[in-house]
Amino acid sequence: MTHIAVIGAGQAGAALAAKLRALGYEGRLSLIGAEPVPPYQRPPLSKKYMSGEMELDRLFLRPESFYGEQGIELLTGARVSAIDPETMMITLADGTEMPVDQIALTTGSDPICLPPEMGGGEAGIYTMRSLADADAMAHEFTPGRRVLIVGGGYIGLEAAAVAALKGLQVTLVEMAPRILARVAAKESADWIKALHRSHGVDIREGCGLESLTKTETGFSAALTDGTALEVDFVICGIGVRPGTALAEMAGLEIDNGIKVDVFGQTSHPKIFAAGDCASFPWQGQRIRLESVPNAIEQAEATAATMLGQGQPYVAKPWFWSDQYDVKLQIAGLNTGYDQVVIRPGDRPGTQSHWYYRGGRLLAVDAMNDPRAYMIGKRLIEAGQSPCPKAVADPAQPLKTLPLVSEAA
């Protein structure tokens, strides 16, 4: 009997294992996760779970009984310490050895922590990546307490929103000249910054953390602008790194993640990778997408490849972020944009930003504007670009936007 092992029991790993069974794989199937719980959703951790709107049971991707019913050997609290690509032997941290025929690496990404010289490792300094992280800091969210959030990306901003809504005093520092510098245009960043400031969040851009000193009540934070701040606890949201440690030890090719081809195959013919940990070819470039849709869709495509049924994976990037009563929906990738067109929404508090490069639509950021998001996403996936002037005109219905070729 053949044996497939899926290493990493997150969104991608769970999707890949389930798809293998759905496609008819009847051999032994192991899903190995380092965390002591079944696969769960990560995005709600910094949103609805931390705010108390979502119970633990609703976080889990499937009932635990699903894995047994599907003949999936779910190993939780099991850390893989080594992979031998020559013998196809997996070794667990407890010394257990597991011979396999194929391996799928769905090892996700790991949070970047503060270095020890800046206070990293101290109690009261948290990252937001796992269920354990969210549970560890839950007791800190008491009205009136002071929190410093380091990093103005989506994770930091979502944590700031939850903290502000719970009545905490929130300061967010971002070393770059503005928040969301890597992922959004200034227009979108400014809109979101204004949203946070309207809820009392103190956002300081171009200002980083110099050091943290433990005090009797929390921390004294020395900032790069020369000021000091007294806070009760700290959340670090300065980014993630792809989980490549096992792949590197196994001698697989690494290129901003585990390097795979359009079928999800690594540099070893029997080892595959999918999700946050994997970089893959897309429109003439190599990208790595940290998103739930990519984790699921790439994992399912890779499962088909492992069974000899594969088709090239063509990513259709989309993302979302919940902050306060705003749902930000993003379609496409804005890399290399040279124009941003702002379109007012049809009601207060709604807006969309349309990214172009050389007249071609690349991406759309839609703030509480699902219609703009859906139409923008459909146009991007069809390779069609609406006329920027028409997009900017709120009197021009979205459904009848003239295309660049039509308007010429």
Beta strands, then each sheet from edge to edge (+ up, - down):
strand 1: 3-7
strand 2: 28-32
strand 3: 72-75
strand 4: 80-84
strand 5: 89-92
strand 6: 97-99
strand 7: 102-105
strand 8: 109-111
strand 9: 125-127
strand 10: 146-150
strand 11: 169-174
strand 12: 202-205
strand 13: 209-214
strand 14: 219-223
strand 15: 228-231
strand 16: 233-236
strand 17: 240-242
strand 18: 258-259
strand 19: 271-273
strand 20: 278-282
strand 21: 285-287
strand 22: 318-323
strand 23: 326-332
strand 24: 339-344
strand 25: 351-357
strand 26: 360-367
sheet 1: 3+ 2+ 1+ 7+ 19+
sheet 2: 4+ 5- 6+
sheet 3: 8+ 17-
sheet 4: 9+ 16+ 10+ 11+ 12+
sheet 5: 13+ 14- 15+
sheet 6: 18+ 20+ 21-
sheet 7: 22+ 23- 26+ 25- 24+
end
